[in-house]
Amino acid sequence: MKEEGHKSNGVIRISTDVLVVGGGVTGLGTAAKIAETGYRAIVVESGPGLWGGGPAMPPLAGIDEGGQDNVNEVLDKVKKDDLIEVMPHTTITGVAGVPGDFHVKLASNGDKKELVVGAVVAATDFLTRPLNEAYGLDLSDAVLTQTRLENMLGYGPDADDKAAESLSGKSILFLAGFAQEGNPITTKRVLKSVLAVEDMGGSTVHVCIGNIKVAGDGLERLYKEGRDKGASFYKLTEMPTVNAGGKKNAVSFFDPVLRETVELEADTVVIEEEIVTDGINEDLAELLRIDLGSSGYLQKDNVHRFPVNSNREGVYVVGPARDALGMAESYTDMGNVALELARLFGDGTKEVPSEIAVVDREKCAICLTCYRCCPHGAIYWDDKAVISPVACQACGTCASECPQDAIQVNGFQDDGIADQLEECCREENASGAPLIVAFCCRNSAAEAEQMATSFNMKLPEGLKTITVPCAGKIDIDYILSAFTEGADGVLVLSCHTGNCKSETGNAFARWRVNDAKRMLAEVGIDPERLCFETLASNMGPEFSSIVSGMEEKLKEMGPFHVKKAG
Amino acid sequence: METEKKVTVIGGGIAGLTAAWELASSGIHVDLVEKTGFLGGHAIQYCCKAVEECRQCGACTVEAMLKHVVGAPGIQVHLNSVPVAVEKNGDFSITLKKGPVYIDPEKCTNCGECFAACGEGGIVLKSYSKNNSPLYAIDAQRCAEAGEKDACNACEASCPEAAINLSSKAKDDTIHADAVVLATGFTPFDPDIKPTYGYGKNANVVTGLDLEKIIREKGGVIRPSDGKAPEKLAFIQCVGSRDDRLGNLWCSKVCCPYALRMAELIKKKNPEMEITVFYMDIQNTGKAFPVIYEQLKTDLRFVRTIPVDMFPNKEDGLETRYMNEGDGIPVGEAYDMVVLSIGIMPGPENETLARLFNVILDHDGFVAGHKGVDRSLTASDGVFVAGTIEGPKDIAASKAHAGNAANDVLKYVRGGK
């Protein structure tokens, strides 16, 4: 692996082609958006996809207003725009390299191919899974899945316009929100169908539902329309009992509003479906070295990033690949990807930022600790470890973990931190207030400290803060040096779990503090003199109370006497 | 080289800040117009809701975005300003009515003497964010109203730097723009519209927004009446939202997330506290919700009904009655403090903006996203929307919407294909 680095005067040239994974409406829509921004998009899809002869109507597209129009528009753009290339029946077998220079291995019908792209967008679509088993029901003409009903009503993936007639004059019962918690998309599917059935006239509609998830655009209005048109909604906490054996489906449940058991007969029972993520997501996460979130979605939630950004620069996640999002929300994501790509690529040259981590190639023993701990997938190697200046986000986790001390972060070198420590411990304070050294992550605690200072909140006299790019940069050496330099107590202040801009920097800091506590105890120093706390940038009052609490504790413990010799 | 394009962003909340920042990062000159004396909008007032673990509320990211914007060279901020006239001749010519700026930002050292002189809850306002400069502002309108009666001048007299001049006059301004982003946000539901809750009369009935501010400023929940932590706390969901009688046929999307996150945080800090959540339907708070919800069900008490009345009792608490689930017997219960989970309502300026910029409001009073799936476009060429002006959104969705608006604006001003 080698960076395609034609480095000159701190500027490198990068590829501005984009690989889009997913050939459904999300993937193709993303490609269209990328092409609109002026970059080339290559779409790969393991199946036929929307372009290669798959169903013309993707699952769920029919429930969105203008869904089919959007699909048609996207297909039209793909057809006309020569910046878009679609490769159906193609799988990704390997991804190497760094943003601006990803080397992607593809396999298609036995053929192998390699591509160089500047960025990758995961844009996989949803699949649906019937939940009839959770209700103990077999599917039949009287027990339908939501998708089958949508097909009968004329807006599913295999729509059959004539089938709707068979529903006329029937009693139809929907079951939703018992086999799963559900979300606005699953709710919207039910509400759309309820209205479509009501609009045909002559049918009776009952809906048994758990929490009705109306936190989506227009859903409360749809819910009201459904009720106004005659549908009965029963909001229950327990799953109803359905006996599908007889001529009609016999349904029974306790209604908390009427406070009695209700018995209904329904010609047709419609069972909710689960929205599931594309099974490829797990492999994709591994190939792209990005995090897998809950329920098979790509991407752990991290508020510091725009929703489409992953933990890796140059790798983005869009729409249904990252959350239960409808078409409009996915479209919003695509706009954001276009914006991010323009920022990453510009005109195809990139200035190397000054604040990055660099490896001292003399010291590097190529143990690959850095490669493993880097939360941004920014490290690769030739005969020594190499850090991509484009991908590095300067958190410093690698620098602190490197057993050879071979990595330094520009602006936060070990020497500089040592000087700062020495300086802040040298100042004599006449009052005799405990000297507290607080290592503060610049994304959270350092901001909270500024907030506390700006608003004149109470801060200890002997508080000295040292700002680090991320708590992951706080070496165990820094902590121990603070004591040898004369601190009475040391605080390590990082972001909350799950809030670290560099994903795991705070976890590394916590581990190191625990190690340091053990070491302190071994040499007879009270480990209580060292504390780890988490904060957010808007927690000025909490910052004040943490440092004040530390001061109180240190006052009780008395001064720490091991001063540096000389 | 391309001539510098100019975009006006109206509204300095999270959506406006994001749109401004994204555009400025792309080389656009941005005029950011904010009606109040501070940037940050509603979202800057929210508290962190982490329970050791981050709960993805996004409040901290508003601070970060605000910091970006005040440090960005390409963004000119117009505080205390509202658009009053717009002409479109190719580009937009926007007349801004500017309120007087009483505190000279050049001289102010943020010492806070003026705020202390006027008193908490007075006319001198304190910024929620450290990133606003100055940190204090004088509410021109309220000061003018008060000033006619008694020219108090306490703030002016208190300022050691002579940075305050209450006789400063307002000056209108005209700015030009190639495109406009409307991002004026929402207005929280006014709980006075539901007087039976006694908001404003009973100190311990607060709104969700009040609770955000309390936690942000005090670091935990306290009762306004006595400054003590309540022992029994109730949240009432859907106050103003999903209300057929009021014609508010929308879910505000954010109230379940903020209420449940705050309830979880409060419970974690005060394990003995009894917290009840009155609800119609619980909405999800993120993709891990099914897991979080199971835990919440054991930590909090969920009651599926919305109480209508709150009566004050002797202990400064509140009493309510509701039908018990299951047996249907009315029960009376007392709480030390009640939180009304007020919803997102269309902003009061939406109608004026619709008239000025020729955009259409939807039946709920939000600005209608115009074309199909792109919710950042409006009916008017060159006018885009971002954030809750278009409908309820949380912080992350507002930022994403603003990012998409910025992308649409770039395409529009640069004449892409």
Interface residues (C-beta under 8 A of the other chain):
Chain A: E36 T37 G38 D64 E65 G66 D69 N70 E73 Q180 E181 N183 P184 N211 I212 K213 V214 A215 G216 D217 G218 L219 E220 R221 K224 K235 T237 P256 R259 G293 S294 S295 Y297 D301 V303 H304 F306 P307 V308 D323 A324 M327 A328 E329 S330 Y331 T332 D333 M334 G335 N336 A338 L339 A342 R343 N443 S444 E447 Q450 M451 T453 S454 F455 N456 C495 H496 T497 G498 N499 T534 A536 S537 N538 M539 G540 P541 E542 S545
Chain B: E22 S25 S26 Y46 C47 C48 A50 E52 E53 C54 Q56 C57 G58 A59 C60 T61 V62 E63 A64 K67 N110 G112 K126 S129 K130 L135 R216 E217 K218 G219 S241 R242 D244 L249 W250 C251 K253 C256 M280 D281 I282 Q283 N284 G286 K287 A288 F289 P290 V291 Y293 R304 E325 G326 D327 G328 G369 G372 V373 D374 R375 S376 G391 I395 A396 A397 K399 A400 H401 G403 N404 A405 A406 N407 D408 L410 K411 G416 K417
